[in-house]
Structure formats: structure tokens, C-alpha cells
Amino acid sequence: YAGAGLIGMSAALHKCEWVRMSDENPSNVAAFLRLKNRLAPELKRKCKYEGMSAEEAVARGQVDGADVLIVDPPRKGLGEVADWL
């Protein structure tokens, strides 16, 4: 549920090795790309966005290796992801 990725990209500014974001709303991809294009090149490389649900992101290993997961706002729709957390 990354939305356009503003919170995730803000995290990239703070010593994150990488930031992976996902959201199943296809309109958010274009907004993410507009925001990403405003970042410095070293920050752009850290940020990745996938158009998929939270459940699919977990199933595909998008959270593997993560030290921190940001879920904002907490959502009833997390379903099985909440159990994984």
C-alpha cells in the first residue's frame, strides 16, 4: 500500500540500502515515477516500485531481507500479510 511512494522515498534519504514499495492501484505508478525523477541519482537507484497487492509482494519475496516494513496507514486489507508480520 505504498500509494505514490512518498513515505518510502523519504525513508531512502535515511541510510536505507534499498526501499521496495508496492501498491495495486495502477494510477500510483505514474505518480511514483514523477516523484522518483526528482531524486538524486544515488537515491533513485535505491527505490523500486511494483504494481501489486501487499499479499502478492510478500509471496514474491519483496520483503525478504527487510529490516523494517512500513505500512501506512495500517489497513484491514492486509489480510495474510498481517499474519506474516
PDB file of N, CA, C and O in Angstrom:
ATOM      1  N   TYR A   1       0.822  -1.192   0.000  1.00  0.00           N
ATOM      2  CA  TYR A   1       0.000   0.000   0.000  1.00  0.00           C
ATOM      3  C   TYR A   1       0.862   1.250   0.000  1.00  0.00           C
ATOM      4  O   TYR A   1       0.705   2.121   0.856  1.00  0.00           O
ATOM      5  N   ALA A   2       1.768   1.338  -0.955  1.00  0.00           N
ATOM      6  CA  ALA A   2       2.727   2.434  -0.982  1.00  0.00           C
ATOM      7  C   ALA A   2       2.145   3.737  -1.497  1.00  0.00           C
ATOM      8  O   ALA A   2       2.762   4.792  -1.347  1.00  0.00           O
ATOM      9  N   GLY A   3       0.973   3.681  -2.097  1.00  0.00           N
ATOM     10  CA  GLY A   3       0.447   4.883  -2.717  1.00  0.00           C
ATOM     11  C   GLY A   3       1.416   5.338  -3.787  1.00  0.00           C
ATOM     12  O   GLY A   3       1.849   4.535  -4.614  1.00  0.00           O
ATOM     13  N   ALA A   4       1.759   6.603  -3.784  1.00  0.00           N
ATOM     14  CA  ALA A   4       2.712   7.128  -4.762  1.00  0.00           C
ATOM     15  C   ALA A   4       4.152   6.940  -4.311  1.00  0.00           C
ATOM     16  O   ALA A   4       5.076   7.227  -5.072  1.00  0.00           O
ATOM     17  N   GLY A   5       4.358   6.467  -3.094  1.00  0.00           N
ATOM     18  CA  GLY A   5       5.701   6.169  -2.614  1.00  0.00           C
ATOM     19  C   GLY A   5       6.383   7.269  -1.831  1.00  0.00           C
ATOM     20  O   GLY A   5       7.583   7.178  -1.571  1.00  0.00           O
ATOM     21  N   LEU A   6       5.661   8.300  -1.449  1.00  0.00           N
ATOM     22  CA  LEU A   6       6.279   9.433  -0.763  1.00  0.00           C
ATOM     23  C   LEU A   6       6.946   9.029   0.551  1.00  0.00           C
ATOM     24  O   LEU A   6       8.071   9.447   0.823  1.00  0.00           O
ATOM     25  N   ILE A   7       6.276   8.234   1.357  1.00  0.00           N
ATOM     26  CA  ILE A   7       6.870   7.814   2.638  1.00  0.00           C
ATOM     27  C   ILE A   7       8.076   6.917   2.382  1.00  0.00           C
ATOM     28  O   ILE A   7       9.106   7.067   3.040  1.00  0.00           O
ATOM     29  N   GLY A   8       7.963   5.991   1.440  1.00  0.00           N
ATOM     30  CA  GLY A   8       9.086   5.119   1.122  1.00  0.00           C
ATOM     31  C   GLY A   8      10.284   5.880   0.602  1.00  0.00           C
ATOM     32  O   GLY A   8      11.417   5.592   0.987  1.00  0.00           O
ATOM     33  N   MET A   9      10.051   6.846  -0.266  1.00  0.00           N
ATOM     34  CA  MET A   9      11.165   7.633  -0.786  1.00  0.00           C
ATOM     35  C   MET A   9      11.788   8.488   0.306  1.00  0.00           C
ATOM     36  O   MET A   9      12.993   8.739   0.286  1.00  0.00           O
ATOM     37  N   SER A  10      10.993   8.929   1.243  1.00  0.00           N
ATOM     38  CA  SER A  10      11.544   9.666   2.384  1.00  0.00           C
ATOM     39  C   SER A  10      12.472   8.760   3.194  1.00  0.00           C
ATOM     40  O   SER A  10      13.500   9.211   3.699  1.00  0.00           O
ATOM     41  N   ALA A  11      12.110   7.498   3.315  1.00  0.00           N
ATOM     42  CA  ALA A  11      12.959   6.538   4.028  1.00  0.00           C
ATOM     43  C   ALA A  11      14.292   6.352   3.307  1.00  0.00           C
ATOM     44  O   ALA A  11      15.317   6.132   3.951  1.00  0.00           O
ATOM     45  N   ALA A  12      14.288   6.440   1.984  1.00  0.00           N
ATOM     46  CA  ALA A  12      15.523   6.277   1.202  1.00  0.00           C
ATOM     47  C   ALA A  12      16.550   7.348   1.539  1.00  0.00           C
ATOM     48  O   ALA A  12      17.747   7.143   1.342  1.00  0.00           O
ATOM     49  N   LEU A  13      16.098   8.471   2.037  1.00  0.00           N
ATOM     50  CA  LEU A  13      17.003   9.555   2.409  1.00  0.00           C
ATOM     51  C   LEU A  13      17.791   9.247   3.676  1.00  0.00           C
ATOM     52  O   LEU A  13      18.782   9.917   3.967  1.00  0.00           O
ATOM     53  N   HIS A  14      17.360   8.238   4.430  1.00  0.00           N
ATOM     54  CA  HIS A  14      17.924   7.970   5.753  1.00  0.00           C
ATOM     55  C   HIS A  14      18.658   6.642   5.814  1.00  0.00           C
ATOM     56  O   HIS A  14      18.197   5.701   6.459  1.00  0.00           O
ATOM     57  N   LYS A  15      19.782   6.566   5.154  1.00  0.00           N
ATOM     58  CA  LYS A  15      20.711   5.443   5.266  1.00  0.00           C
ATOM     59  C   LYS A  15      20.114   4.080   4.921  1.00  0.00           C
ATOM     60  O   LYS A  15      20.648   3.059   5.355  1.00  0.00           O
ATOM     61  N   CYS A  16      19.042   4.032   4.165  1.00  0.00           N
ATOM     62  CA  CYS A  16      18.494   2.758   3.723  1.00  0.00           C
ATOM     63  C   CYS A  16      19.319   2.240   2.559  1.00  0.00           C
ATOM     64  O   CYS A  16      19.695   2.995   1.663  1.00  0.00           O
ATOM     65  N   GLU A  17      19.596   0.953   2.582  1.00  0.00           N
ATOM     66  CA  GLU A  17      20.307   0.331   1.466  1.00  0.00           C
ATOM     67  C   GLU A  17      19.413   0.275   0.236  1.00  0.00           C
ATOM     68  O   GLU A  17      19.863   0.513  -0.885  1.00  0.00           O
ATOM     69  N   TRP A  18      18.129  -0.046   0.462  1.00  0.00           N
ATOM     70  CA  TRP A  18      17.131  -0.113  -0.607  1.00  0.00           C
ATOM     71  C   TRP A  18      15.750   0.069  -0.011  1.00  0.00           C
ATOM     72  O   TRP A  18      15.532  -0.158   1.179  1.00  0.00           O
ATOM     73  N   VAL A  19      14.820   0.483  -0.859  1.00  0.00           N
ATOM     74  CA  VAL A  19      13.425   0.638  -0.456  1.00  0.00           C
ATOM     75  C   VAL A  19      12.574   0.025  -1.557  1.00  0.00           C
ATOM     76  O   VAL A  19      12.618   0.464  -2.706  1.00  0.00           O
ATOM     77  N   ARG A  20      11.804  -0.986  -1.197  1.00  0.00           N
ATOM     78  CA  ARG A  20      10.885  -1.613  -2.143  1.00  0.00           C
ATOM     79  C   ARG A  20       9.469  -1.232  -1.750  1.00  0.00           C
ATOM     80  O   ARG A  20       9.087  -1.337  -0.584  1.00  0.00           O
ATOM     81  N   MET A  21       8.703  -0.792  -2.720  1.00  0.00           N
ATOM     82  CA  MET A  21       7.328  -0.353  -2.461  1.00  0.00           C
ATOM     83  C   MET A  21       6.378  -1.076  -3.406  1.00  0.00           C
ATOM     84  O   MET A  21       6.760  -1.490  -4.501  1.00  0.00           O
ATOM     85  N   SER A  22       5.128  -1.220  -2.961  1.00  0.00           N
ATOM     86  CA  SER A  22       4.126  -1.825  -3.842  1.00  0.00           C
ATOM     87  C   SER A  22       2.753  -1.238  -3.545  1.00  0.00           C
ATOM     88  O   SER A  22       2.458  -0.795  -2.435  1.00  0.00           O
ATOM     89  N   ASP A  23       1.941  -1.254  -4.571  1.00  0.00           N
ATOM     90  CA  ASP A  23       0.542  -0.842  -4.459  1.00  0.00           C
ATOM     91  C   ASP A  23      -0.170  -1.398  -5.677  1.00  0.00           C
ATOM     92  O   ASP A  23       0.396  -1.423  -6.770  1.00  0.00           O
ATOM     93  N   GLU A  24      -1.401  -1.842  -5.501  1.00  0.00           N
ATOM     94  CA  GLU A  24      -2.108  -2.432  -6.634  1.00  0.00           C
ATOM     95  C   GLU A  24      -2.901  -1.428  -7.459  1.00  0.00           C
ATOM     96  O   GLU A  24      -3.509  -1.802  -8.462  1.00  0.00           O
ATOM     97  N   ASN A  25      -2.908  -0.169  -7.060  1.00  0.00           N
ATOM     98  CA  ASN A  25      -3.595   0.868  -7.825  1.00  0.00           C
ATOM     99  C   ASN A  25      -2.698   1.292  -8.989  1.00  0.00           C
ATOM    100  O   ASN A  25      -1.644   1.882  -8.755  1.00  0.00           O
ATOM    101  N   PRO A  26      -3.084   1.010 -10.229  1.00  0.00           N
ATOM    102  CA  PRO A  26      -2.220   1.316 -11.374  1.00  0.00           C
ATOM    103  C   PRO A  26      -1.951   2.809 -11.567  1.00  0.00           C
ATOM    104  O   PRO A  26      -0.959   3.174 -12.198  1.00  0.00           O
ATOM    105  N   SER A  27      -2.791   3.655 -11.051  1.00  0.00           N
ATOM    106  CA  SER A  27      -2.583   5.106 -11.177  1.00  0.00           C
ATOM    107  C   SER A  27      -1.374   5.577 -10.379  1.00  0.00           C
ATOM    108  O   SER A  27      -0.795   6.618 -10.688  1.00  0.00           O
ATOM    109  N   ASN A  28      -0.992   4.822  -9.362  1.00  0.00           N
ATOM    110  CA  ASN A  28       0.101   5.242  -8.496  1.00  0.00           C
ATOM    111  C   ASN A  28       1.474   5.100  -9.142  1.00  0.00           C
ATOM    112  O   ASN A  28       2.418   5.777  -8.732  1.00  0.00           O
ATOM    113  N   VAL A  29       1.602   4.239 -10.136  1.00  0.00           N
ATOM    114  CA  VAL A  29       2.900   4.029 -10.769  1.00  0.00           C
ATOM    115  C   VAL A  29       3.406   5.323 -11.409  1.00  0.00           C
ATOM    116  O   VAL A  29       4.568   5.689 -11.232  1.00  0.00           O
ATOM    117  N   ALA A  30       2.542   6.012 -12.147  1.00  0.00           N
ATOM    118  CA  ALA A  30       2.944   7.261 -12.799  1.00  0.00           C
ATOM    119  C   ALA A  30       3.322   8.314 -11.758  1.00  0.00           C
ATOM    120  O   ALA A  30       4.288   9.052 -11.955  1.00  0.00           O
ATOM    121  N   ALA A  31       2.581   8.394 -10.662  1.00  0.00           N
ATOM    122  CA  ALA A  31       2.900   9.362  -9.602  1.00  0.00           C
ATOM    123  C   ALA A  31       4.243   9.013  -8.966  1.00  0.00           C
ATOM    124  O   ALA A  31       5.043   9.904  -8.682  1.00  0.00           O
ATOM    125  N   PHE A  32       4.494   7.730  -8.743  1.00  0.00           N
ATOM    126  CA  PHE A  32       5.775   7.292  -8.193  1.00  0.00           C
ATOM    127  C   PHE A  32       6.928   7.710  -9.112  1.00  0.00           C
ATOM    128  O   PHE A  32       7.935   8.244  -8.647  1.00  0.00           O
ATOM    129  N   LEU A  33       6.773   7.467 -10.403  1.00  0.00           N
ATOM    130  CA  LEU A  33       7.836   7.800 -11.359  1.00  0.00           C
ATOM    131  C   LEU A  33       8.108   9.305 -11.397  1.00  0.00           C
ATOM    132  O   LEU A  33       9.260   9.720 -11.523  1.00  0.00           O
ATOM    133  N   ARG A  34       7.065  10.120 -11.289  1.00  0.00           N
ATOM    134  CA  ARG A  34       7.261  11.576 -11.250  1.00  0.00           C
ATOM    135  C   ARG A  34       8.071  11.978 -10.014  1.00  0.00           C
ATOM    136  O   ARG A  34       8.979  12.805 -10.093  1.00  0.00           O
ATOM    137  N   LEU A  35       7.725  11.380  -8.875  1.00  0.00           N
ATOM    138  CA  LEU A  35       8.464  11.686  -7.641  1.00  0.00           C
ATOM    139  C   LEU A  35       9.907  11.184  -7.728  1.00  0.00           C
ATOM    140  O   LEU A  35      10.842  11.890  -7.350  1.00  0.00           O
ATOM    141  N   LYS A  36      10.074   9.967  -8.225  1.00  0.00           N
ATOM    142  CA  LYS A  36      11.409   9.374  -8.315  1.00  0.00           C
ATOM    143  C   LYS A  36      12.330  10.206  -9.208  1.00  0.00           C
ATOM    144  O   LYS A  36      13.521  10.335  -8.923  1.00  0.00           O
ATOM    145  N   ASN A  37      11.791  10.760 -10.269  1.00  0.00           N
ATOM    146  CA  ASN A  37      12.594  11.564 -11.185  1.00  0.00           C
ATOM    147  C   ASN A  37      13.137  12.836 -10.544  1.00  0.00           C
ATOM    148  O   ASN A  37      14.049  13.462 -11.083  1.00  0.00           O
ATOM    149  N   ARG A  38      12.587  13.217  -9.409  1.00  0.00           N
ATOM    150  CA  ARG A  38      13.063  14.412  -8.705  1.00  0.00           C
ATOM    151  C   ARG A  38      14.214  14.093  -7.742  1.00  0.00           C
ATOM    152  O   ARG A  38      14.848  15.004  -7.209  1.00  0.00           O
ATOM    153  N   LEU A  39      14.481  12.815  -7.523  1.00  0.00           N
ATOM    154  CA  LEU A  39      15.524  12.408  -6.580  1.00  0.00           C
ATOM    155  C   LEU A  39      16.904  12.463  -7.220  1.00  0.00           C
ATOM    156  O   LEU A  39      17.044  12.415  -8.442  1.00  0.00           O
ATOM    157  N   ALA A  40      17.900  12.563  -6.381  1.00  0.00           N
ATOM    158  CA  ALA A  40      19.286  12.467  -6.836  1.00  0.00           C
ATOM    159  C   ALA A  40      19.525  11.043  -7.343  1.00  0.00           C
ATOM    160  O   ALA A  40      18.882  10.105  -6.870  1.00  0.00           O
ATOM    161  N   PRO A  41      20.441  10.872  -8.298  1.00  0.00           N
ATOM    162  CA  PRO A  41      20.676   9.545  -8.893  1.00  0.00           C
ATOM    163  C   PRO A  41      20.957   8.438  -7.877  1.00  0.00           C
ATOM    164  O   PRO A  41      20.467   7.320  -8.040  1.00  0.00           O
ATOM    165  N   GLU A  42      21.731   8.725  -6.836  1.00  0.00           N
ATOM    166  CA  GLU A  42      22.036   7.686  -5.847  1.00  0.00           C
ATOM    167  C   GLU A  42      20.798   7.241  -5.074  1.00  0.00           C
ATOM    168  O   GLU A  42      20.722   6.095  -4.631  1.00  0.00           O
ATOM    169  N   LEU A  43      19.831   8.138  -4.910  1.00  0.00           N
ATOM    170  CA  LEU A  43      18.577   7.775  -4.246  1.00  0.00           C
ATOM    171  C   LEU A  43      17.639   7.050  -5.206  1.00  0.00           C
ATOM    172  O   LEU A  43      16.925   6.134  -4.798  1.00  0.00           O
ATOM    173  N   LYS A  44      17.634   7.445  -6.459  1.00  0.00           N
ATOM    174  CA  LYS A  44      16.803   6.763  -7.454  1.00  0.00           C
ATOM    175  C   LYS A  44      17.126   5.280  -7.508  1.00  0.00           C
ATOM    176  O   LYS A  44      16.226   4.446  -7.611  1.00  0.00           O
ATOM    177  N   ARG A  45      18.412   4.949  -7.437  1.00  0.00           N
ATOM    178  CA  ARG A  45      18.824   3.542  -7.514  1.00  0.00           C
ATOM    179  C   ARG A  45      18.309   2.726  -6.339  1.00  0.00           C
ATOM    180  O   ARG A  45      18.147   1.511  -6.455  1.00  0.00           O
ATOM    181  N   LYS A  46      18.050   3.370  -5.221  1.00  0.00           N
ATOM    182  CA  LYS A  46      17.588   2.666  -4.023  1.00  0.00           C
ATOM    183  C   LYS A  46      16.103   2.311  -4.079  1.00  0.00           C
ATOM    184  O   LYS A  46      15.671   1.386  -3.391  1.00  0.00           O
ATOM    185  N   CYS A  47      15.326   3.013  -4.869  1.00  0.00           N
ATOM    186  CA  CYS A  47      13.869   2.911  -4.835  1.00  0.00           C
ATOM    187  C   CYS A  47      13.322   2.034  -5.961  1.00  0.00           C
ATOM    188  O   CYS A  47      13.632   2.229  -7.136  1.00  0.00           O
ATOM    189  N   LYS A  48      12.513   1.078  -5.569  1.00  0.00           N
ATOM    190  CA  LYS A  48      11.870   0.188  -6.534  1.00  0.00           C
ATOM    191  C   LYS A  48      10.381   0.133  -6.205  1.00  0.00           C
ATOM    192  O   LYS A  48       9.987   0.110  -5.040  1.00  0.00           O
ATOM    193  N   TYR A  49       9.581   0.112  -7.236  1.00  0.00           N
ATOM    194  CA  TYR A  49       8.122   0.114  -7.060  1.00  0.00           C
ATOM    195  C   TYR A  49       7.518  -0.993  -7.923  1.00  0.00           C
ATOM    196  O   TYR A  49       7.857  -1.125  -9.099  1.00  0.00           O
ATOM    197  N   GLU A  50       6.638  -1.772  -7.342  1.00  0.00           N
ATOM    198  CA  GLU A  50       5.948  -2.849  -8.059  1.00  0.00           C
ATOM    199  C   GLU A  50       4.443  -2.622  -7.959  1.00  0.00           C
ATOM    200  O   GLU A  50       3.919  -2.320  -6.887  1.00  0.00           O
ATOM    201  N   GLY A  51       3.771  -2.768  -9.064  1.00  0.00           N
ATOM    202  CA  GLY A  51       2.318  -2.662  -9.071  1.00  0.00           C
ATOM    203  C   GLY A  51       1.695  -3.992  -8.707  1.00  0.00           C
ATOM    204  O   GLY A  51       1.399  -4.808  -9.580  1.00  0.00           O
ATOM    205  N   MET A  52       1.496  -4.211  -7.410  1.00  0.00           N
ATOM    206  CA  MET A  52       0.910  -5.466  -6.923  1.00  0.00           C
ATOM    207  C   MET A  52       0.354  -5.262  -5.522  1.00  0.00           C
ATOM    208  O   MET A  52       0.666  -4.281  -4.847  1.00  0.00           O
ATOM    209  N   SER A  53      -0.473  -6.206  -5.102  1.00  0.00           N
ATOM    210  CA  SER A  53      -1.044  -6.146  -3.753  1.00  0.00           C
ATOM    211  C   SER A  53       0.029  -6.484  -2.723  1.00  0.00           C
ATOM    212  O   SER A  53       1.079  -7.030  -3.062  1.00  0.00           O
ATOM    213  N   ALA A  54      -0.243  -6.157  -1.472  1.00  0.00           N
ATOM    214  CA  ALA A  54       0.689  -6.473  -0.394  1.00  0.00           C
ATOM    215  C   ALA A  54       0.881  -7.980  -0.285  1.00  0.00           C
ATOM    216  O   ALA A  54       1.996  -8.451  -0.061  1.00  0.00           O
ATOM    217  N   GLU A  55      -0.198  -8.736  -0.440  1.00  0.00           N
ATOM    218  CA  GLU A  55      -0.105 -10.188  -0.367  1.00  0.00           C
ATOM    219  C   GLU A  55       0.816 -10.735  -1.456  1.00  0.00           C
ATOM    220  O   GLU A  55       1.644 -11.609  -1.198  1.00  0.00           O
ATOM    221  N   GLU A  56       0.667 -10.214  -2.672  1.00  0.00           N
ATOM    222  CA  GLU A  56       1.498 -10.661  -3.784  1.00  0.00           C
ATOM    223  C   GLU A  56       2.960 -10.263  -3.565  1.00  0.00           C
ATOM    224  O   GLU A  56       3.869 -11.030  -3.880  1.00  0.00           O
ATOM    225  N   ALA A  57       3.178  -9.071  -3.028  1.00  0.00           N
ATOM    226  CA  ALA A  57       4.542  -8.613  -2.756  1.00  0.00           C
ATOM    227  C   ALA A  57       5.246  -9.550  -1.780  1.00  0.00           C
ATOM    228  O   ALA A  57       6.410  -9.894  -1.982  1.00  0.00           O
ATOM    229  N   VAL A  58       4.554  -9.962  -0.733  1.00  0.00           N
ATOM    230  CA  VAL A  58       5.135 -10.896   0.238  1.00  0.00           C
ATOM    231  C   VAL A  58       5.391 -12.237  -0.430  1.00  0.00           C
ATOM    232  O   VAL A  58       6.460 -12.823  -0.256  1.00  0.00           O
ATOM    233  N   ALA A  59       4.415 -12.729  -1.196  1.00  0.00           N
ATOM    234  CA  ALA A  59       4.553 -14.022  -1.865  1.00  0.00           C
ATOM    235  C   ALA A  59       5.726 -14.026  -2.848  1.00  0.00           C
ATOM    236  O   ALA A  59       6.376 -15.057  -3.023  1.00  0.00           O
ATOM    237  N   ARG A  60       6.001 -12.900  -3.485  1.00  0.00           N
ATOM    238  CA  ARG A  60       7.097 -12.804  -4.461  1.00  0.00           C
ATOM    239  C   ARG A  60       8.444 -12.468  -3.820  1.00  0.00           C
ATOM    240  O   ARG A  60       9.446 -12.305  -4.517  1.00  0.00           O
ATOM    241  N   GLY A  61       8.461 -12.365  -2.501  1.00  0.00           N
ATOM    242  CA  GLY A  61       9.725 -12.130  -1.808  1.00  0.00           C
ATOM    243  C   GLY A  61      10.162 -10.690  -1.720  1.00  0.00           C
ATOM    244  O   GLY A  61      11.323 -10.409  -1.423  1.00  0.00           O
ATOM    245  N   GLN A  62       9.245  -9.769  -1.974  1.00  0.00           N
ATOM    246  CA  GLN A  62       9.614  -8.355  -1.955  1.00  0.00           C
ATOM    247  C   GLN A  62      10.058  -7.903  -0.571  1.00  0.00           C
ATOM    248  O   GLN A  62      10.804  -6.931  -0.458  1.00  0.00           O
ATOM    249  N   VAL A  63       9.623  -8.574   0.472  1.00  0.00           N
ATOM    250  CA  VAL A  63      10.013  -8.170   1.828  1.00  0.00           C
ATOM    251  C   VAL A  63      11.209  -8.957   2.357  1.00  0.00           C
ATOM    252  O   VAL A  63      11.698  -8.682   3.452  1.00  0.00           O
ATOM    253  N   ASP A  64      11.680  -9.932   1.584  1.00  0.00           N
ATOM    254  CA  ASP A  64      12.826 -10.728   2.016  1.00  0.00           C
ATOM    255  C   ASP A  64      14.035  -9.826   2.227  1.00  0.00           C
ATOM    256  O   ASP A  64      14.366  -9.003   1.373  1.00  0.00           O
ATOM    257  N   GLY A  65      14.680  -9.989   3.355  1.00  0.00           N
ATOM    258  CA  GLY A  65      15.869  -9.210   3.662  1.00  0.00           C
ATOM    259  C   GLY A  65      15.583  -7.859   4.283  1.00  0.00           C
ATOM    260  O   GLY A  65      16.512  -7.122   4.613  1.00  0.00           O
ATOM    261  N   ALA A  66      14.315  -7.521   4.447  1.00  0.00           N
ATOM    262  CA  ALA A  66      13.966  -6.217   5.024  1.00  0.00           C
ATOM    263  C   ALA A  66      14.186  -6.215   6.533  1.00  0.00           C
ATOM    264  O   ALA A  66      13.864  -7.182   7.224  1.00  0.00           O
ATOM    265  N   ASP A  67      14.734  -5.126   7.023  1.00  0.00           N
ATOM    266  CA  ASP A  67      14.855  -4.923   8.463  1.00  0.00           C
ATOM    267  C   ASP A  67      13.640  -4.192   9.007  1.00  0.00           C
ATOM    268  O   ASP A  67      13.281  -4.349  10.175  1.00  0.00           O
ATOM    269  N   VAL A  68      13.002  -3.385   8.146  1.00  0.00           N
ATOM    270  CA  VAL A  68      11.862  -2.572   8.548  1.00  0.00           C
ATOM    271  C   VAL A  68      10.793  -2.657   7.470  1.00  0.00           C
ATOM    272  O   VAL A  68      11.099  -2.597   6.279  1.00  0.00           O
ATOM    273  N   LEU A  69       9.541  -2.796   7.886  1.00  0.00           N
ATOM    274  CA  LEU A  69       8.400  -2.714   6.978  1.00  0.00           C
ATOM    275  C   LEU A  69       7.542  -1.543   7.413  1.00  0.00           C
ATOM    276  O   LEU A  69       7.201  -1.412   8.589  1.00  0.00           O
ATOM    277  N   ILE A  70       7.197  -0.702   6.468  1.00  0.00           N
ATOM    278  CA  ILE A  70       6.337   0.441   6.764  1.00  0.00           C
ATOM    279  C   ILE A  70       4.982   0.168   6.131  1.00  0.00           C
ATOM    280  O   ILE A  70       4.877  -0.045   4.923  1.00  0.00           O
ATOM    281  N   VAL A  71       3.954   0.178   6.956  1.00  0.00           N
ATOM    282  CA  VAL A  71       2.590   0.005   6.470  1.00  0.00           C
ATOM    283  C   VAL A  71       1.815   1.224   6.936  1.00  0.00           C
ATOM    284  O   VAL A  71       1.515   1.371   8.120  1.00  0.00           O
ATOM    285  N   ASP A  72       1.498   2.089   5.996  1.00  0.00           N
ATOM    286  CA  ASP A  72       0.852   3.344   6.366  1.00  0.00           C
ATOM    287  C   ASP A  72      -0.281   3.652   5.405  1.00  0.00           C
ATOM    288  O   ASP A  72      -0.055   3.700   4.196  1.00  0.00           O
ATOM    289  N   PRO A  73      -1.455   3.855   5.886  1.00  0.00           N
ATOM    290  CA  PRO A  73      -1.875   3.577   7.254  1.00  0.00           C
ATOM    291  C   PRO A  73      -2.123   2.089   7.426  1.00  0.00           C
ATOM    292  O   PRO A  73      -2.299   1.372   6.441  1.00  0.00           O
ATOM    293  N   PRO A  74      -2.138   1.610   8.682  1.00  0.00           N
ATOM    294  CA  PRO A  74      -2.470   0.199   8.905  1.00  0.00           C
ATOM    295  C   PRO A  74      -3.836  -0.073   8.282  1.00  0.00           C
ATOM    296  O   PRO A  74      -4.762   0.725   8.429  1.00  0.00           O
ATOM    297  N   ARG A  75      -3.955  -1.179   7.601  1.00  0.00           N
ATOM    298  CA  ARG A  75      -5.181  -1.442   6.848  1.00  0.00           C
ATOM    299  C   ARG A  75      -5.752  -2.813   7.147  1.00  0.00           C
ATOM    300  O   ARG A  75      -5.029  -3.793   7.326  1.00  0.00           O
ATOM    301  N   LYS A  76      -7.055  -2.849   7.195  1.00  0.00           N
ATOM    302  CA  LYS A  76      -7.767  -4.112   7.333  1.00  0.00           C
ATOM    303  C   LYS A  76      -7.435  -5.016   6.154  1.00  0.00           C
ATOM    304  O   LYS A  76      -7.388  -6.236   6.312  1.00  0.00           O
ATOM    305  N   GLY A  77      -7.206  -4.446   4.982  1.00  0.00           N
ATOM    306  CA  GLY A  77      -6.970  -5.205   3.769  1.00  0.00           C
ATOM    307  C   GLY A  77      -5.633  -5.937   3.719  1.00  0.00           C
ATOM    308  O   GLY A  77      -5.351  -6.621   2.735  1.00  0.00           O
ATOM    309  N   LEU A  78      -4.813  -5.813   4.740  1.00  0.00           N
ATOM    310  CA  LEU A  78      -3.545  -6.520   4.710  1.00  0.00           C
ATOM    311  C   LEU A  78      -3.730  -8.036   4.747  1.00  0.00           C
ATOM    312  O   LEU A  78      -2.879  -8.779   4.259  1.00  0.00           O
ATOM    313  N   GLY A  79      -4.835  -8.491   5.323  1.00  0.00           N
ATOM    314  CA  GLY A  79      -5.132  -9.922   5.325  1.00  0.00           C
ATOM    315  C   GLY A  79      -3.978 -10.762   5.809  1.00  0.00           C
ATOM    316  O   GLY A  79      -3.508 -10.589   6.933  1.00  0.00           O
ATOM    317  N   GLU A  80      -3.513 -11.679   4.968  1.00  0.00           N
ATOM    318  CA  GLU A  80      -2.459 -12.612   5.343  1.00  0.00           C
ATOM    319  C   GLU A  80      -1.134 -11.927   5.630  1.00  0.00           C
ATOM    320  O   GLU A  80      -0.299 -12.470   6.354  1.00  0.00           O
ATOM    321  N   VAL A  81      -0.936 -10.759   5.080  1.00  0.00           N
ATOM    322  CA  VAL A  81       0.290 -10.037   5.338  1.00  0.00           C
ATOM    323  C   VAL A  81       0.405  -9.697   6.814  1.00  0.00           C
ATOM    324  O   VAL A  81       1.493  -9.771   7.384  1.00  0.00           O
ATOM    325  N   ALA A  82      -0.700  -9.326   7.436  1.00  0.00           N
ATOM    326  CA  ALA A  82      -0.696  -9.018   8.870  1.00  0.00           C
ATOM    327  C   ALA A  82      -0.257 -10.241   9.671  1.00  0.00           C
ATOM    328  O   ALA A  82       0.452 -10.104  10.669  1.00  0.00           O
ATOM    329  N   ASP A  83      -0.666 -11.423   9.248  1.00  0.00           N
ATOM    330  CA  ASP A  83      -0.229 -12.646   9.925  1.00  0.00           C
ATOM    331  C   ASP A  83       1.271 -12.861   9.753  1.00  0.00           C
ATOM    332  O   ASP A  83       1.952 -13.307  10.677  1.00  0.00           O
ATOM    333  N   TRP A  84       1.789 -12.537   8.548  1.00  0.00           N
ATOM    334  CA  TRP A  84       3.217 -12.702   8.290  1.00  0.00           C
ATOM    335  C   TRP A  84       4.031 -11.750   9.155  1.00  0.00           C
ATOM    336  O   TRP A  84       5.105 -12.102   9.642  1.00  0.00           O
ATOM    337  N   LEU A  85       3.503 -10.524   9.343  1.00  0.00           N
ATOM    338  CA  LEU A  85       4.210  -9.530  10.156  1.00  0.00           C
ATOM    339  C   LEU A  85       4.301 -10.001  11.592  1.00  0.00           C
ATOM    340  O   LEU A  85       4.861  -9.302  12.437  1.00  0.00           O
TER     341      LEU A  85
END
